[in-house]
Amino acid sequence: MNKNNFLYNPFSLFLLAHLAIWTLIPYFVNENLPLDTIEALAWGSNLEWGFSKHPPISAFFVELFYQLFGAQDWAYYLLSQIFVIFSFFIVWKFSEEFFLNKNLSLISILLLEAIVFYNYTTPEFNVYVCQLPFRALTVYYCWKCFQKNNQSNWILLGIFVGLGFLTHYLFMYLIITVGIFFIYQIKRKKFNYNYLIPVFIFLIIISPHIFWLIKNNYSTITYGFSRVEVQNLSFLTAHLLNPLVFIIKQLILFVPFILFFLFLTLKIKTKLNLKNKKLVFLIIVNFLPILLVFFTSLILGVKIRTMWMSPFYLYMGVLFVYIYKKNINLKKSKKFFIIFLFLFILSPITYATVSILKKDKRTDFPGKEIAYLVQSKWDNNFSNRIAVIVGDEWFAGNLSYHLSSRPQWHNSLSQNYFSTEKAGGVIYVGNPKIMKKICPGVFGTIKPVGICMIGTK
């Protein structure tokens, strides 16, 4: 890409437009940050090597942005879009090794705008958005290692695999896929000791989290199993209906992508040359992780939530364009770009309309106003700062984010934080009936929670 014409490059314009639209629209139409972003901010105020719901990486990036920008909502919408467009950029670089024509590379990225996971849901920075660049980088450097036996590529692969795992455990399906691919290579070629480099780096990177897991009774894994809903289900529901529903949902989500792609070509019949190593690699990295998830549901009877699959489709555009590239007539692609512009504009308009008209969402929560009321009551009763907030990630997390003192968030109500905090006070957030009975300080209610303030007079 020529630096002199960067701003005039269609791909660059697309990235900048995506970044601007999906940062500004949610900032102007939302009153409060989404749930998962507030949760990450709560965890980030008290960084550890893991949390009750997820590994630590998403909280690390959110806290980094808090240290840079403070309680500015736009910063976290921007953070989310940086992760999205950086992932698009890596997919673009990857596609350049598969297509000699840059227009085909561009199309493979634009196709992703037909998948809701890469536009409409992205304002909420969560573990799935956080996983996107590490997933893109893992596939990219897996291919680079396959092409060139360069130690620097093996090292980078290990780093990105390790960091990807620390975003969400579902990243393990991609790790297994990469492992299967290299086992396939070992059978075809001699064993390469460079294969061990990413394994060792991966283990080093995740080891602090593993020690944290052991120390905390595997709470993150326990939470994960509670979310897949395997308890008290009949065999038919668990092992047949759940995987069937999973496949149907994926196909429904994929319909706009297919329809969008058909504007490029109506000839979808083609012969797959499985001796083509590029095609084999694309099929493996796109479909094997999804098949592994499907068989997990089939064998264990677990329910797979649709949002969990959001990082899985990053390279699907490259696969489809590569398979059907001979049938794509770029001279007749005008309809494709018109439909792209329609989708590109429709998605943020829909998001804004829903946000404005529907007023019972998390993003309508008056977090700033509640924090102002709490701070005012605190200042009227105590002389020291608020150092600790104890409670759930949503109500207590909002206070941690919006209060100027940026108190640390904790979720355990059992520990006496006040006895350990000499420089500041503590606010407990929880059931108002219980709080009123046990509060040794100043009690108040902001429905539906009770607030107990303990500080220095």
N, C-alpha and C positions, 0 to 999 in steps of 0.2 A: 504493500500500500504506500503510495507516494505521499510523503508528509505535506507536500505543497498543496495537494488537492484533497486533503483529508475531509474537509468540511463539504466538499462537493461530491464525495463518494457516496453512492446510494446506500450502502451498508452503514456507513458512518452516520448519515442523516437518519436512518432508521433507528440506530442505537440512541442517538441524542433525543429524537422525538419520543421514543419509548420512555427514556429516563425522565424527561421533562413532564410528559403527560401523567405518568403513573406516580410521580412525586407530588405534583401540584393538585391534581384532582382530589385525592383522598385528604390532602392537607386542608383544602378549602371546604370540603363537604362534611368532614367528620369532626365531631366535638371532642373525641377522645381516641387514644390509640387502641387498636384491637387487643383482644384478650391475650393471644400468644406473645405479642410484643411487650405488653405490660408484665407478663410472667417472666420473660427473659430479662427485663429491666430489674424486676425484683431479685432474681437470682444474681444478676450482675452486681447489685449493691453489696453482695456478700459472697464473692466468688469462691467456689470450691471446685474440686475435680469431678463433681457430679451433683445431680439434684434428684429429687424424688421421682421426677417424670422423665428426664432426659439427660444425656451426657452434656458436658459443659461448654462446647464451642460456641453455640448460638449466644449464650449469655456473655461470653468474652467479647464478641464483636459489638454487641449492644452496649456493653459497659465502656468499651473504647470510644464509641460515638458519644456516650453520655459525658465522658471526660473532655471530649473536644467541644461539644455543642450544648451540653446541659439539657434541661427539660424543654426542648424545642421539638414539637411533634414532626415537623417537616424532615428533621435529620434522620428519623427512623424509617420514614417512607423512602427517603433518598438511599439509605443503607440497603434496603430491600431491593431497590432497582439497580443499584451498583452490582449486587450479587447476580441479578437476572441478566443484565446486559454483558457482564463479564463472562457469564456462562455462554451466552450467545457468541461472544467473540472467540472463545475457545472452540466451540463447535464449528465456527467459521474457519479457523486455522486448520482444524482437523479436516474439514471438507475440501480444503485446497489441495490436500494430498490425494483426493479421490476424483476431483474434477479439474480438467484443464481450463474450463470456461467459468469465469467468476460469476456469471449470471446464474449458473446452476448452484453455486455455493450460496448465493443470495437467496434463491428460491428455497433451498433446504432450510434456511433460517426463517424466512417469512411464513413458511408453512406452519411453524410453531404458534403463530398468532391465532390459529384455529383451535388451539388447545387451551382451555380455560385456565389451566395451571400456570401458564406463562404470561397472563395479563390480569384477568379479573381478580384472582386470589392473591396476587403478589404484593398488594399494599401491606398485608399482614406479615411482618418479618417473623418467621418461625423456623423450626428445625428443618422443615422441608425446603424452604427458600435458601436457608443457610447451607444445605447440602448440595445445591445445584452446581456451584463452581467446582467443588471437590469431586463430584461425579463426572463433570465434564473433563476435568484435568486427569482423573484416573483413567478414563477411556483413552484420552489423547496420548498420555505417556505410556499406557499399555501398548498402543499401536507403535509409538516411537521405539519402545524397547524391542518390539517384534521386528521392526524394520532395521534398526541399527543397534548393535550390541554395545551401547555406550554407557559407561558406568554412571555418568551424571544423570542420564534418563532413568536408570534403575533407582538411584537415590531419590529423585523427585517423585517417582511412582510410589515409593515407600512412604514418603512424607504425605502425599495427598491421600493415599489409602488410609493412613493413620488418622489424619485430620477428618476425613470423611466419616470414618467410623464414630468419631467423637461428636458428630452432629446428630446422628440417629442410628439406632441399631439395625434398621432396615438396610443400611448401607452394606451390611454383611452379605446380602444377596448379590451385589455387584462384586464384592471381594471373592465370593465362591465362584462366580462366573469367570473372573480373571484367572483364578486358580485352575479351573477346569480347562480354560484355554491354554494355559502354559503346560498343563499335564499332557494335553493333546500335542503340543509342540515337542515335549520331551520324547514322546513315543515316535515322532517323525524324525527327530534329530537327536544328537547326543546331549546329555545333561550339561547345562550351562550353570556354573557356580554363581554367576550374576543373578540367577533366579532367587538366591538366598538373601541378596541385599535388601530388597523391599520387605521381606519377611522380618528381618531383624529390626529394621527401622520402624516398621509397623508396631512390633511388640514393645519397642522402647517408648514410642509416642503414647500408646494406650496404657502402659503399665501404671502410671499414677491413678488413672481412672479405675483400673482393676483393683488396686489397693483400696481405693475409696469405696468401691462396691462391696468388698469383703468387710470393711470396717462398718459399713452402713447396712448390713444384712441384705444385700442385693436388692435394695428398695426400688431401683430403677427397673430392674428386670421384673420384679413383682408387679409394679405398676403396668408394665407392658402387657403382661399376661392378663391383668384385670381388664384391659381395653379390648382384648380380642374375643371376649365373651364365650368362653368354652364351657362354663358351668351350667348344669341343669338343662341341657338341651338333648332332644332326642337324637338318635343316630342319623335319621333321615335329614333333620334340620342341620345338624352339625357337619356331617361329612358329604352330603349331597347338595343341599339347598345353599349353604354358605358359599362353596366354590362356584356354583352356578350363578348366583347373584353377583359374585365378584366379576366373573367373565362378562356377564350382561352389562354391568355398569361400565366396564372398561370399553366395551364395544360402543355403547351409547356415547360416551365421552369422545370416542374416536370418530364418530360419524361426521362431524363438521370438518375434521382433517381430511377424510376421504373425499367428501364432496368438494372441498376446496382444491384438492389435488386433481380432481377430474376436470377442472377448468384448464389444466395444462395438457391433458391428453385423454381421449376417450378409449384409447387402445390400452387396456390393462393386462392383456394376455402377453406373457413373456416366458421364456425358458430360463430357469435358474441354473447357472453354471457353478456347481458346488466345488469345482476345482479352482475357481477364482478366489484367491485368499482374501482379497478386499471384501468381496461379498460375504464370504463365510464369517469374517470378523464382524461385519455389520449385523448380520443375522444373530450371531451369538450375543453381542453386547446389548442388542435391542430386545430380543425375545426370551433369552434364557433366564434373566432375572424375573421376568413376569411369570414364566412357567414355574420357576421355583416357588414363587409366592402362591401360585395356584395350587401346586402340589402340597404346600404347607397347609393350606386351607382344606384340601381334600383329605389328607392323611390325619391331621390333628383336629379337624373340624372347627377351625377358628374362623371368626368373622373378620374380614379385611376391610378396613375403612378406606373409602375412596381417596381421601386426601393423602393417605400414606403413599399413594402411587405417583404423586405429582412430579418427583424427580426422574421417573423411569423413562420418560418419552423424549428426552433432550435430543437424541440422535435419530429419532424416527424419520425426520425430514430428510436427513442424509441418506438413510436406507432407501426410502421410496424414490428419491430422485436418482440414486445410483442404479436401482433396478430398472427404472423406466426411462432413463436418460435418452435412449435412442428414439423414444416415442414423443419426447417433448420438443415441440416446435416453438422456439423462442420468438420467432417472427409473429406467431399467433397467440402470444401470451398476454395480450392487452386485457382480455377479460379477467385473467388471473390477478393482475395488478389492481384492477378496478375492485374486484371482490376483496382483495387484501386491504385496500383503503377503506372499504365499507366496514370490514371487521375491525380494523384498527381504530376507527372512529366510533363504531357502535359500542364496543366493549366499555370504554371509559364513560360514554354517555349513559349506558345502562347502570354502571356502578354509581354514578352521581345521582341518577334519578332514584334508584333504590335507597341510597343514603339520605336523600332529602325527604322522600315521601314516607319512608318507614322509620318511625321514631322510637322503636323499642329495642334497638340493637345495642350491643356493647359499646359501639363507637358513639352512642348518644349519651353515655354515662357522664354526669357532670363532675368529672374528677378534679378539675381545677377549683371549682366552687366549693366542693367538700373539703379540699385541702386548705382553702382560705378560711373556712369556718373552724376547722380543727386548729389551725395555727393561731387564730384570734382567741379561741378559748384557752389555748395553751399559754399564750402571752399574758392573759388576764389572771392566770393562776400560778405560773411558774417563772423562774428567772433563768433557768438553764435551757440549753437547746434540746431538740428531740433527736436522740441518737439511735434509737431502735424502734422498729415497727414489728409487731408480732401478730400473725394471722394468716389468712389465705392469700394466695397470689393475686387475686383480683382486687379486693377491697384494700387490704394492707399494701399490696403492690402499687396500687394507684397513689396511696399516700406517700409511699417511699419515693415514687417518681416525682410527684408534684410539690412536695414540701421542700422549701429552700435549703434546709439543712441536709438533705439527701440521707435520711436515716437508713441504717442497714435493715434489710428484711430478714425475718426468721419466721418459720412456720410452726415451731413448737411452743405450745402454750404452757408446757409443764415447767420449763426452766425459768428461774428467777433472774431475768436479765438486769433488773434494776440494781441488784446487789453487785453486779460485775461492771456496771457502767458508772464510773465516778464523774465523768465529764458531762454526761447528758442524761436525759430522761427516756422513758419507755412509754409507748402506746400499744395497748392490747386491743385487737379487733376481733369480735366474735359474737356468739349468741347473746342478745341483749339481756335476757332473763338471768343467764348464768353470770354474765359480766357484772350486773347490778349487785348480785349477792356477794361476789368475791372481791370486787374492786376495792383496794385499799387507798385509792387516790380519788381523782375527780372522774365521775361517770357521766357519759352523755350518750345520746342515741341519734344516729343518722340512718334511717330505715334503709335496709332491714337489719343493720348490725348495731351492736353496742360498742362503745369506745371507752376504755379505761385509761386515764392519763396518770402517770406517776412521775413526778419530778421534784425539783427543789424549789421551795417557796422563796 
